Amino acid sequence: MSRHRSLADYLTAAAVFAVPAAHVLVAPYTKVEESFTLHAAHDVLRYGLAPGEFANWDHRTFPGAVPRSFLPPIVLAALSYPTAAIATATGLAVTAIDIQVIVRLTLALVFSLSLIHLTHTLRARYNAATARWFVVLTLIQFHIPYYAGRTLPNFTALPLFIYSLSLILREKYFSAIAILTAAATVIRLEIALFVVPTALSLAVQKKISFVSAIAAGALGGFGSLAIAAPIDYTLWAPTLPHPSLPTFTTLHTAWPELSAMLFNIVGGHSEEWGVMPRNFYIKNLAKIMLGSFPLYIVGLIWVSLHMASSIDGGLFENKTLLRTVGELIIDFLPGTYVMVGALSAVGHKEWRFIVYVIPVLNMISAATAAAIAAFPHRLVRTLARLGLVGLVLLSTGFTVFSTWVSTYNYPGGDVWQVLETINIPENAVIHFPSYPLQTGATLFTFLHANFSPSSAFPPHAEPVWTYSKDENEALLTPIGAWDAKIDYVVTPFASTFSEIKTTDGVPLWQLVGSVDGLDGVGLGGKYGVEVRVARKIGILKRIGTYPSAMSLEISYFTPSTSLLFLGLASFWAFSSDPHVISKVPLSSGDRSPLPISPASRHSPLNSPVLSGDEGEIEGYIFVTPPRKSLGWFVWR
């Protein structure tokens, strides 16, 4: 039996590392929400921490919606560097994309180590069955394993959170409270909604004194801030003022997480991303937990009925279950319910904001599964085990399907493969608007960029290209991109660019490549579920010449382009600067260039959308400000 248990333990540990890593390898690309941590890690690996190189960091030009702390990406980059350097030196890493995968695998590894630590704690404190079921129920879920290697702030904090749960179960309360408070202070402030009720619960139970709990929180909070604040201020202060962060000052950068909370919650800006009903989290817990959810409900009912009963013993008595679930309820459910309840009062909701409570609920589900599998009545035990197998199979099937579908959700990440098939000359300028950057294109996928050499990266590919992420809305239009000397455009509006022709019928842009992506999932098809894939991104090459801008045939208000300009025109209603957006009819008597926003004039690819020379243009040109990108306006 001991050899059998050893094999089971080995397989369990292997699965804890293999499953999150497999998710990274199957879906190696990222979304825009992951870009701050990912690009900061890129910059640390590329340039190091020499102050003279800070001006080259990506956040100086593209800081994002709110400041975030640089401490987590710096730590992640430091952990990733040895593997990246060895892979580069040995030739295992061929391109920078391999380094992106290494960074994500490193984060997944940290998550797996924290999960292993908690698993060992459950085994030692309760029993092996509960520990194994905890691993199984966690790994067959889609959300946590899939996102464990994704550089969202929530998932850089999750390993610390799981490790702290393990410390609490090991009765190391001071360290657990300090770590949770540090994670809340620097990475995700909503963790405070869990740590405060949890610390109070532990203090009320006299597992830790109130003075010690306060001291632990102070040490974690002020200690982490003392480390992070100088780093964040040094890196953020030179970035401000910045058009993307109009309300932030250098003082805000000393504690980015607090500043972001005040901006999003107190300032109400989070609701700009959508408002969900109050029961959003409750409804989504079942989808996130999958087979673990009914086990959690059964466990609570089982323990509640037994505690309410005055009869000792009986068929349904399980002392291990009562002890396990009882302790978990008293120690962790106050913080769990406060976190979910408080965040439910916030208008904008995303499942990842409450991801921390899933391991807590999974522990209760695991104890329930272990009790069901060991039920004393033979017939009931057999039926219960069949039910558990069914839950595992259904959850696994859903997770495999969801992972497969999700691989189609990163068309921007696949752009580099299409670019490699095109004969693009040296020093060509390739423009990326917001959509491909939102769906997978990162600094790591810019393989031909002439970045500084680094021991953590393979040499850049040849020939050298210039990658543009300029947020000037003029570059979203065919004429604006043309006048800015863009050679290739990576755009979701390929048909708009293809329709622009000279009076001789010669197109200015030629479609030379495209990338498909997920277009929807619905009922139908051969197997009852249909996954629809369609072209999401077109790559267009600048072709042809024209003697003057006035020789173009422009019919912007065709059915295929009217939606774009309707969005641009509608955006005007939200602009506070009436001089930044213009509706300009041009004729032979108008020789003035179209106005552009002040911020755009500092762009390295700045160009007026159109300047009048001779002839006449029919229609209107809209120029919008870069305060919010068109990608944000259309795609959110």
C-alpha positions as CSV (number, residue, x, y, z in Angstrom):
1,M,0.0,0.0,0.0
2,S,2.8,2.4,0.8
3,R,4.3,1.9,-2.7
4,H,0.9,2.5,-4.2
5,R,0.6,5.7,-2.2
6,S,4.0,6.8,-3.3
7,L,3.1,6.3,-6.9
8,A,-0.1,8.3,-6.5
9,D,1.8,11.1,-4.8
10,Y,4.3,11.2,-7.6
11,L,1.6,11.3,-10.3
12,T,-0.3,14.0,-8.3
13,A,2.8,16.2,-8.1
14,A,3.6,15.6,-11.8
15,A,0.1,16.7,-12.7
16,V,0.3,19.8,-10.7
17,F,3.3,20.9,-12.7
18,A,2.3,19.5,-16.1
19,V,-1.3,20.8,-16.4
20,P,-0.6,24.5,-16.0
21,A,2.5,24.2,-18.2
22,A,0.4,22.4,-20.9
23,H,-2.0,25.3,-20.9
24,V,0.9,27.7,-21.5
25,L,2.3,25.6,-24.4
26,V,-1.1,25.1,-26.0
27,A,-2.0,28.8,-25.8
28,P,1.3,30.7,-25.7
29,Y,-0.1,34.1,-26.6
30,T,-1.7,36.7,-24.3
31,K,-4.3,39.4,-24.1
32,V,-3.9,43.1,-23.5
33,E,-4.7,42.8,-19.8
34,E,-1.5,40.8,-19.4
35,S,0.7,43.3,-21.2
36,F,1.9,45.5,-18.3
37,T,3.5,42.7,-16.4
38,L,4.7,40.9,-19.5
39,H,6.2,43.9,-21.1
40,A,7.8,45.0,-17.9
41,A,9.4,41.6,-17.5
42,H,10.5,41.9,-21.2
43,D,12.2,45.2,-20.4
44,V,14.0,43.8,-17.3
45,L,15.3,40.9,-19.3
46,R,16.2,43.1,-22.3
47,Y,17.7,46.2,-20.6
48,G,18.3,45.2,-17.0
49,L,17.8,47.6,-14.1
50,A,20.4,50.2,-15.1
51,P,18.8,53.7,-14.7
52,G,20.3,54.8,-18.0
53,E,18.1,52.2,-19.8
54,F,14.8,53.1,-18.1
55,A,13.9,55.5,-21.0
56,N,13.7,52.5,-23.3
57,W,11.1,50.7,-21.2
58,D,7.7,50.3,-22.9
59,H,5.7,52.0,-20.2
60,R,7.3,55.3,-21.0
61,T,5.3,55.4,-24.2
62,F,2.4,53.0,-23.4
63,P,1.7,53.2,-19.7
64,G,-1.7,51.6,-19.7
65,A,-5.0,52.7,-18.1
66,V,-3.6,52.9,-14.5
67,P,-0.2,52.5,-12.9
68,R,0.8,49.1,-11.6
69,S,3.7,48.1,-9.3
70,F,6.9,47.0,-11.1
71,L,7.9,44.8,-8.2
72,P,6.0,41.7,-9.4
73,P,7.3,41.8,-13.0
74,I,10.9,42.5,-11.7
75,V,10.7,39.4,-9.5
76,L,9.2,37.4,-12.3
77,A,11.9,38.5,-14.7
78,A,14.6,37.6,-12.2
79,L,13.2,34.2,-11.7
80,S,12.9,33.7,-15.5
81,Y,16.4,35.0,-16.3
82,P,18.5,31.8,-15.6
83,T,16.3,29.6,-17.8
84,A,16.1,32.3,-20.5
85,A,19.9,32.8,-20.5
86,I,20.6,29.1,-20.7
87,A,18.0,28.5,-23.4
88,T,19.5,31.3,-25.4
89,A,23.1,30.2,-24.9
90,T,22.3,26.6,-25.9
91,G,20.1,27.5,-28.8
92,L,17.0,26.0,-27.3
93,A,15.4,29.4,-27.5
94,V,15.3,30.3,-31.2
95,T,13.2,33.5,-31.1
96,A,11.9,36.0,-28.5
97,I,8.6,34.2,-28.5
98,D,10.4,31.3,-26.8
99,I,11.4,33.7,-24.1
100,Q,7.8,34.8,-23.6
101,V,6.9,31.2,-23.1
102,I,9.7,30.8,-20.6
103,V,8.4,33.8,-18.6
104,R,4.9,32.4,-18.6
105,L,6.1,28.9,-17.6
106,T,8.1,30.4,-14.8
107,L,4.9,32.0,-13.4
108,A,3.1,28.7,-13.9
109,L,5.9,27.0,-12.0
110,V,5.5,29.4,-9.0
111,F,1.8,28.7,-9.0
112,S,2.4,24.9,-9.0
113,L,4.9,25.1,-6.1
114,S,2.4,27.0,-4.0
115,L,-0.3,24.4,-4.9
116,I,2.1,21.5,-3.9
117,H,2.8,23.3,-0.6
118,L,-0.9,23.5,0.2
119,T,-1.4,19.9,-0.9
120,H,1.2,18.7,1.5
121,T,-0.4,20.7,4.2
122,L,-3.8,19.1,3.5
123,R,-2.3,15.7,3.6
124,A,-0.5,16.3,6.9
125,R,-3.4,18.0,8.6
126,Y,-6.3,15.9,7.3
127,N,-5.7,12.9,5.1
128,A,-4.2,11.9,1.7
129,A,-7.6,11.5,0.1
130,T,-8.5,15.1,0.7
131,A,-5.2,16.3,-0.6
132,R,-5.5,14.2,-3.8
133,W,-9.1,15.3,-4.4
134,F,-8.0,18.9,-4.0
135,V,-5.5,18.5,-6.7
136,V,-7.9,16.7,-9.0
137,L,-10.7,19.2,-8.6
138,T,-8.3,22.1,-9.1
139,L,-6.6,20.8,-12.2
140,I,-9.8,19.7,-14.0
141,Q,-11.1,23.2,-13.8
142,F,-10.5,25.5,-16.8
143,H,-10.0,28.9,-15.3
144,I,-7.2,28.6,-12.7
145,P,-4.9,26.2,-14.6
146,Y,-5.4,28.1,-17.9
147,Y,-4.6,31.4,-16.3
148,A,-1.9,30.2,-13.8
149,G,0.7,31.2,-16.4
150,R,-0.9,34.4,-17.5
151,T,0.7,37.6,-16.3
152,L,-2.4,39.3,-15.0
153,P,-1.8,40.9,-11.6
154,N,-4.4,38.6,-10.0
155,F,-2.3,35.6,-11.0
156,T,1.0,37.0,-9.9
157,A,-0.7,37.4,-6.5
158,L,-2.5,34.0,-6.5
159,P,0.6,31.9,-5.6
160,L,1.2,34.1,-2.5
161,F,-2.4,33.8,-1.6
162,I,-2.4,30.0,-1.9
163,Y,0.9,29.8,0.1
164,S,-0.7,31.9,2.8
165,L,-3.7,29.5,3.1
166,S,-1.2,26.7,3.6
167,L,0.6,28.7,6.3
168,I,-2.7,29.3,8.1
169,L,-3.4,25.6,8.1
170,R,0.1,25.0,9.5
171,E,-0.7,27.5,12.3
172,K,1.9,30.0,11.1
173,Y,-0.6,32.8,11.4
174,F,1.8,35.8,11.7
175,S,3.6,34.9,8.5
176,A,0.4,34.3,6.6
177,I,-1.2,37.6,7.6
178,A,2.0,39.5,6.7
179,I,2.2,37.9,3.2
180,L,-1.4,38.4,2.5
181,T,-1.2,42.1,3.5
182,A,1.9,42.5,1.3
183,A,0.1,41.0,-1.7
184,A,-2.8,43.3,-1.1
185,T,-0.6,46.4,-0.7
186,V,1.5,45.9,-3.8
187,I,-0.3,43.7,-6.2
188,R,-4.1,43.5,-5.8
189,L,-5.8,45.6,-3.1
190,E,-9.0,43.5,-3.1
191,I,-7.1,40.8,-1.2
192,A,-7.5,43.1,1.8
193,L,-11.2,42.2,1.7
194,F,-10.1,38.6,2.6
195,V,-7.2,39.2,4.9
196,V,-9.0,41.5,7.3
197,P,-12.0,39.2,8.1
198,T,-9.6,36.2,8.2
199,A,-7.3,37.9,10.7
200,L,-10.2,38.9,12.8
201,S,-11.6,35.3,12.7
202,L,-8.2,33.9,13.8
203,A,-8.0,36.5,16.6
204,V,-11.5,35.8,17.9
205,Q,-10.6,32.1,18.0
206,K,-7.5,33.1,20.0
207,K,-5.2,31.5,17.4
208,I,-3.4,34.8,17.2
209,S,-3.6,37.8,19.4
210,F,-5.1,41.0,18.1
211,V,-1.8,42.8,18.7
212,S,0.1,40.2,16.8
213,A,-2.4,40.2,13.9
214,I,-2.1,44.0,13.7
215,A,1.7,43.8,13.9
216,A,1.7,41.2,11.1
217,G,-0.5,43.4,8.9
218,A,1.7,46.4,9.6
219,L,4.9,44.5,8.8
220,G,3.5,43.1,5.5
221,G,1.9,46.4,4.4
222,F,4.5,49.0,5.3
223,G,7.4,46.5,4.7
224,S,6.3,45.7,1.1
225,L,5.5,49.4,0.5
226,A,9.0,50.4,1.7
227,I,10.5,48.0,-0.9
228,A,8.1,48.7,-3.8
229,A,7.5,52.5,-3.5
230,P,11.1,53.6,-4.4
231,I,11.1,51.3,-7.3
232,D,7.7,52.4,-8.6
233,Y,8.4,56.1,-8.1
234,T,11.7,55.8,-9.9
235,L,10.2,54.1,-12.9
236,W,6.8,55.9,-13.1
237,A,7.7,59.5,-12.2
238,P,9.5,60.3,-15.5
239,T,6.5,59.0,-17.4
240,L,4.1,61.6,-16.1
241,P,2.4,63.7,-17.2
242,H,1.2,61.4,-20.0
243,P,-2.0,61.6,-22.2
244,S,-3.0,58.1,-21.2
245,L,-2.8,59.0,-17.5
246,P,-4.3,62.5,-17.4
247,T,-5.4,62.4,-13.7
248,F,-2.3,60.9,-12.2
249,T,0.6,62.8,-10.7
250,T,4.1,61.6,-9.6
251,L,2.7,61.4,-6.0
252,H,0.3,58.7,-7.2
253,T,3.2,56.5,-8.4
254,A,4.5,55.9,-4.9
255,W,1.6,53.5,-4.2
256,P,0.2,52.5,-7.6
257,E,-2.3,50.0,-6.3
258,L,-4.0,52.5,-4.1
259,S,-4.0,55.1,-6.9
260,A,-5.6,52.6,-9.2
261,M,-8.3,51.7,-6.7
262,L,-9.1,55.3,-6.1
263,F,-9.3,55.9,-9.8
264,N,-11.4,52.9,-10.7
265,I,-13.6,52.5,-7.6
266,V,-13.9,55.9,-6.0
267,G,-13.7,57.7,-9.3
268,G,-16.1,55.3,-11.0
269,H,-13.9,54.7,-14.0
270,S,-14.2,50.9,-13.7
271,E,-17.8,51.1,-14.8
272,E,-16.6,52.4,-18.2
273,W,-15.7,48.8,-18.9
274,G,-19.2,47.5,-18.2
275,V,-21.6,47.1,-15.3
276,M,-22.8,43.7,-14.3
277,P,-25.7,42.6,-12.0
278,R,-25.0,42.1,-8.3
279,N,-25.4,38.3,-8.5
280,F,-22.7,38.1,-11.3
281,Y,-20.2,36.3,-9.0
282,I,-22.6,33.9,-7.5
283,K,-23.9,32.9,-10.9
284,N,-20.4,32.4,-12.3
285,L,-19.0,30.4,-9.4
286,A,-20.6,27.3,-10.8
287,K,-19.0,27.8,-14.2
288,I,-15.6,28.5,-12.6
289,M,-15.7,25.6,-10.2
290,L,-17.4,23.0,-12.5
291,G,-17.6,19.6,-10.8
292,S,-16.3,21.1,-7.5
293,F,-19.4,23.3,-7.1
294,P,-22.0,20.6,-6.4
295,L,-19.5,18.9,-4.0
296,Y,-19.1,22.2,-2.1
297,I,-22.9,22.6,-1.8
298,V,-23.2,18.9,-0.6
299,G,-20.4,19.4,1.9
300,L,-22.0,22.5,3.5
301,I,-25.4,20.7,3.7
302,W,-23.9,17.5,5.0
303,V,-22.0,19.3,7.8
304,S,-24.9,21.7,8.6
305,L,-27.4,18.9,9.0
306,H,-25.1,16.9,11.2
307,M,-24.3,19.9,13.4
308,A,-28.1,20.6,13.7
309,S,-28.8,17.1,14.6
310,S,-28.6,15.9,18.3
311,I,-28.0,12.3,17.3
312,D,-24.4,11.1,17.4
313,G,-23.2,8.4,15.1
314,G,-25.2,7.1,12.2
315,L,-24.7,6.4,8.6
316,F,-23.8,9.9,7.6
317,E,-21.3,10.7,10.4
318,N,-17.8,11.4,9.2
319,K,-15.5,12.9,11.8
320,T,-12.8,13.7,9.3
321,L,-15.3,15.6,7.1
322,L,-16.7,17.4,10.1
323,R,-13.3,18.5,11.3
324,T,-12.0,19.5,7.9
325,V,-15.0,21.5,6.7
326,G,-15.6,22.9,10.2
327,E,-12.1,24.3,10.4
328,L,-12.2,25.6,6.8
329,I,-15.6,27.3,7.4
330,I,-14.4,29.0,10.6
331,D,-11.0,30.1,9.3
332,F,-11.7,31.0,5.7
333,L,-15.4,31.5,4.9
334,P,-15.7,34.9,6.6
335,G,-13.0,36.3,4.3
336,T,-14.5,34.5,1.3
337,Y,-18.0,35.8,1.8
338,V,-16.8,39.4,2.6
339,M,-14.7,39.5,-0.5
340,V,-17.4,38.2,-2.8
341,G,-20.1,40.3,-1.1
342,A,-18.1,43.5,-1.2
343,L,-16.9,43.1,-4.8
344,S,-20.5,42.3,-5.8
345,A,-21.4,45.9,-4.8
346,V,-18.9,47.2,-7.4
347,G,-20.5,47.8,-10.8
348,H,-17.8,46.4,-13.0
349,K,-17.1,42.7,-12.3
350,E,-14.7,40.1,-13.7
351,W,-14.4,36.6,-12.5
352,R,-10.6,37.0,-11.9
353,F,-11.3,39.5,-9.1
354,I,-12.6,36.7,-6.9
355,V,-10.2,33.9,-8.2
356,Y,-8.6,33.8,-4.7
357,V,-11.7,32.2,-3.1
358,I,-11.7,29.2,-5.5
359,P,-8.9,27.3,-3.7
360,V,-10.8,27.8,-0.4
361,L,-14.0,26.4,-1.9
362,N,-12.1,23.6,-3.6
363,M,-10.7,22.4,-0.2
364,I,-14.2,22.0,1.1
365,S,-15.2,20.2,-2.1
366,A,-12.2,17.9,-1.8
367,A,-13.1,17.0,1.8
368,T,-16.6,16.2,0.6
369,A,-15.4,14.0,-2.3
370,A,-13.0,12.1,0.1
371,A,-15.9,11.5,2.5
372,I,-18.3,10.3,-0.3
373,A,-15.7,8.0,-1.8
374,A,-15.2,6.4,1.7
375,F,-18.9,6.1,2.5
376,P,-19.5,3.1,4.8
377,H,-22.6,1.7,2.9
378,R,-21.3,-0.4,0.0
379,L,-24.1,0.3,-2.5
380,V,-24.2,4.0,-1.7
381,R,-20.4,4.2,-1.9
382,T,-20.4,2.5,-5.3
383,L,-23.0,4.9,-6.7
384,A,-21.2,7.9,-5.1
385,R,-17.9,6.9,-6.7
386,L,-19.6,6.6,-10.1
387,G,-21.0,10.1,-9.6
388,L,-17.6,11.4,-8.7
389,V,-16.1,9.8,-11.9
390,G,-18.9,11.4,-13.9
391,L,-18.2,14.9,-12.4
392,V,-14.5,14.5,-13.2
393,L,-15.1,13.4,-16.8
394,L,-17.7,16.2,-17.4
395,S,-15.4,18.8,-16.0
396,T,-12.4,17.5,-17.9
397,G,-14.4,17.5,-21.1
398,F,-15.5,21.1,-20.6
399,T,-12.0,22.2,-19.8
400,V,-10.4,20.5,-22.8
401,F,-13.1,22.0,-25.1
402,S,-12.7,25.5,-23.5
403,T,-8.9,25.4,-23.9
404,W,-9.2,24.3,-27.5
405,V,-11.6,27.1,-28.3
406,S,-9.5,29.6,-26.5
407,T,-6.5,28.9,-28.7
408,Y,-8.4,30.6,-31.5
409,N,-8.8,33.8,-29.4
410,Y,-5.4,35.3,-30.0
411,P,-5.2,36.3,-33.7
412,G,-2.8,39.1,-32.9
413,G,-0.4,36.5,-31.6
414,D,-0.4,34.7,-34.9
415,V,0.5,37.7,-36.9
416,W,4.2,37.1,-36.7
417,Q,3.9,33.8,-38.5
418,V,2.1,35.4,-41.4
419,L,4.7,38.2,-41.6
420,E,7.4,35.6,-41.9
421,T,5.8,34.3,-45.1
422,I,5.8,37.8,-46.7
423,N,8.9,39.1,-48.4
424,I,9.2,42.3,-46.4
425,P,12.3,44.5,-47.1
426,E,14.8,46.0,-44.7
427,N,13.6,48.9,-42.6
428,A,9.9,48.5,-43.6
429,V,7.5,50.1,-41.2
430,I,4.7,47.8,-39.9
431,H,1.9,49.4,-38.0
432,F,-0.1,47.6,-35.3
433,P,-3.3,49.4,-34.2
434,S,-5.0,48.4,-30.9
435,Y,-6.8,45.2,-32.0
436,P,-3.8,43.0,-32.8
437,L,-2.1,44.3,-29.6
438,Q,-5.2,43.4,-27.6
439,T,-5.2,39.8,-29.0
440,G,-1.6,38.6,-28.7
441,A,0.9,40.8,-30.4
442,T,3.6,41.8,-27.8
443,L,7.1,43.0,-27.7
444,F,8.2,39.4,-27.7
445,T,6.5,38.8,-31.1
446,F,8.3,41.7,-32.7
447,L,11.0,39.3,-34.0
448,H,12.6,41.7,-36.4
449,A,12.8,44.7,-34.1
450,N,16.4,46.1,-33.6
451,F,16.3,45.8,-29.8
452,S,19.5,46.0,-27.7
453,P,21.3,42.7,-27.5
454,S,20.7,40.7,-24.3
455,S,21.9,37.4,-22.9
456,A,18.3,36.6,-22.2
457,F,17.2,36.8,-25.8
458,P,18.3,35.2,-29.1
459,P,19.5,37.7,-31.8
460,H,16.8,39.5,-33.6
461,A,15.7,38.1,-37.0
462,E,16.8,39.6,-40.3
463,P,16.0,41.9,-42.0
464,V,15.3,44.6,-39.5
465,W,11.8,46.1,-39.5
466,T,10.3,49.0,-37.6
467,Y,7.2,48.2,-35.6
468,S,4.7,51.0,-34.9
469,K,2.3,51.0,-32.0
470,D,1.5,54.7,-32.5
471,E,-2.0,55.5,-31.1
472,N,-2.7,58.3,-33.5
473,E,-6.2,57.6,-34.9
474,A,-5.2,59.0,-38.2
475,L,-3.2,55.8,-38.8
476,L,-6.5,53.8,-38.6
477,T,-7.5,55.3,-41.9
478,P,-6.1,54.2,-45.3
479,I,-5.0,57.7,-46.2
480,G,-3.6,58.5,-42.8
481,A,-1.4,55.4,-42.8
482,W,-0.4,56.2,-46.4
483,D,0.7,59.7,-45.6
484,A,2.6,58.5,-42.5
485,K,4.8,56.3,-44.8
486,I,3.5,53.1,-43.3
487,D,4.6,50.1,-45.5
488,Y,2.4,47.4,-44.0
489,V,-0.7,47.7,-41.9
490,V,-2.0,45.0,-39.5
491,T,-5.7,45.8,-39.1
492,P,-9.1,44.4,-38.5
493,F,-10.4,46.8,-41.1
494,A,-8.8,45.2,-44.1
495,S,-11.8,45.7,-46.4
496,T,-11.7,49.5,-45.7
497,F,-8.1,49.7,-46.8
498,S,-8.6,47.5,-49.9
499,E,-11.4,49.8,-51.2
500,I,-9.3,52.9,-51.5
501,K,-8.2,53.4,-55.1
502,T,-6.9,56.1,-57.4
503,T,-9.1,57.6,-60.1
504,D,-7.4,55.1,-62.4
505,G,-8.7,52.2,-60.3
506,V,-5.3,51.4,-58.8
507,P,-5.6,50.3,-55.2
508,L,-3.3,51.9,-52.6
509,W,-3.2,48.9,-50.3
510,Q,-3.0,45.2,-51.2
511,L,-4.0,42.4,-48.9
512,V,-1.0,40.1,-48.6
513,G,-2.0,38.0,-45.6
514,S,-4.7,37.4,-43.0
515,V,-5.2,35.8,-39.6
516,D,-8.3,33.9,-38.6
517,G,-9.7,34.0,-35.1
518,L,-12.7,32.9,-33.0
519,D,-16.0,34.3,-34.4
520,G,-18.3,32.6,-32.0
521,V,-19.6,29.3,-30.4
522,G,-23.1,28.1,-30.8
523,L,-25.3,25.1,-31.3
524,G,-25.2,23.2,-34.5
525,G,-22.7,21.4,-36.7
526,K,-21.8,17.7,-36.8
527,Y,-21.4,17.3,-33.1
528,G,-24.1,19.7,-31.9
529,V,-21.6,22.5,-31.0
530,E,-20.3,24.7,-33.7
531,V,-17.1,26.8,-33.4
532,R,-17.0,29.6,-35.9
533,V,-13.7,30.9,-37.2
534,A,-13.4,34.0,-39.5
535,R,-10.8,36.4,-40.7
536,K,-10.1,38.8,-37.8
537,I,-6.9,40.6,-39.1
538,G,-5.7,41.5,-42.5
539,I,-2.1,42.5,-43.4
540,L,-2.0,45.0,-46.2
541,K,1.0,46.2,-48.2
542,R,1.4,49.8,-49.4
543,I,1.4,49.7,-53.2
544,G,1.1,52.1,-56.2
545,T,1.8,55.8,-56.2
546,Y,-0.4,58.9,-56.7
547,P,0.7,62.3,-57.8
548,S,-1.3,64.1,-55.2
549,A,-3.8,63.3,-52.5
550,M,-6.5,64.9,-54.6
551,S,-6.4,62.2,-57.3
552,L,-8.0,59.6,-55.0
553,E,-11.5,58.2,-55.2
554,I,-12.7,58.2,-51.6
555,S,-16.2,56.9,-50.8
556,Y,-15.9,56.5,-47.1
557,F,-19.6,56.2,-46.6
558,T,-20.0,52.9,-48.3
559,P,-21.8,50.2,-46.3
560,S,-18.6,48.5,-45.4
561,T,-17.0,51.6,-44.0
562,S,-19.8,53.6,-42.5
563,L,-19.6,51.7,-39.2
564,L,-16.0,52.7,-38.7
565,F,-16.8,56.4,-39.2
566,L,-20.0,56.2,-37.2
567,G,-17.8,55.0,-34.3
568,L,-15.3,57.8,-35.0
569,A,-18.1,60.4,-35.1
570,S,-19.8,59.0,-32.0
571,F,-16.5,59.3,-30.1
572,W,-16.6,63.0,-30.7
573,A,-19.5,63.2,-28.3
574,F,-17.2,61.9,-25.5
575,S,-14.3,64.1,-26.3
576,S,-13.7,67.1,-24.0
577,D,-11.6,68.9,-26.6
578,P,-13.7,70.3,-29.4
579,H,-10.5,71.2,-31.4
580,V,-9.2,67.7,-31.6
581,I,-11.9,66.2,-33.8
582,S,-12.9,67.9,-37.0
583,K,-15.3,67.3,-39.8
584,V,-13.5,68.9,-42.8
585,P,-14.9,69.2,-46.3
586,L,-12.1,69.8,-48.7
587,S,-12.3,71.4,-52.1
588,S,-10.0,73.1,-54.6
589,G,-10.3,76.3,-52.6
590,D,-9.1,74.7,-49.3
591,R,-5.3,74.3,-49.1
592,S,-5.0,73.7,-45.3
593,P,-3.9,70.4,-43.8
594,L,-6.4,68.7,-41.6
595,P,-6.0,69.4,-37.9
596,I,-4.5,66.6,-35.7
597,S,-4.3,66.3,-31.9
598,P,-1.5,68.0,-30.1
599,A,-0.3,64.7,-28.7
600,S,-0.1,63.2,-32.2
601,R,2.3,66.0,-33.3
602,H,5.0,64.4,-31.2
603,S,4.6,61.0,-32.8
604,P,7.6,59.7,-34.7
605,L,5.2,58.8,-37.5
606,N,3.2,62.0,-37.4
607,S,1.6,63.1,-40.5
608,P,-1.6,65.0,-41.3
609,V,-4.3,62.7,-42.7
610,L,-4.5,64.7,-45.8
611,S,-3.3,68.0,-47.2
612,G,-5.0,69.7,-50.1
613,D,-3.0,70.4,-53.3
614,E,-5.2,70.3,-56.4
615,G,-8.5,68.9,-57.3
616,E,-11.4,68.0,-55.1
617,I,-12.3,65.3,-52.6
618,E,-15.8,64.2,-52.0
619,G,-16.8,63.2,-48.5
620,Y,-15.5,64.0,-45.1
621,I,-12.4,63.0,-43.1
622,F,-12.6,62.5,-39.4
623,V,-9.6,62.9,-37.2
624,T,-10.0,61.8,-33.6
625,P,-7.8,62.3,-30.5
626,P,-5.6,59.6,-29.0
627,R,-7.1,60.0,-25.5
628,K,-8.8,56.7,-26.0
629,S,-7.8,54.5,-28.9
630,L,-10.4,53.5,-31.5
631,G,-9.7,49.9,-30.6
632,W,-10.9,50.6,-27.1
633,F,-14.0,52.4,-28.3
634,V,-15.0,49.7,-30.9
635,W,-13.9,46.5,-29.3
636,R,-14.8,47.1,-25.6
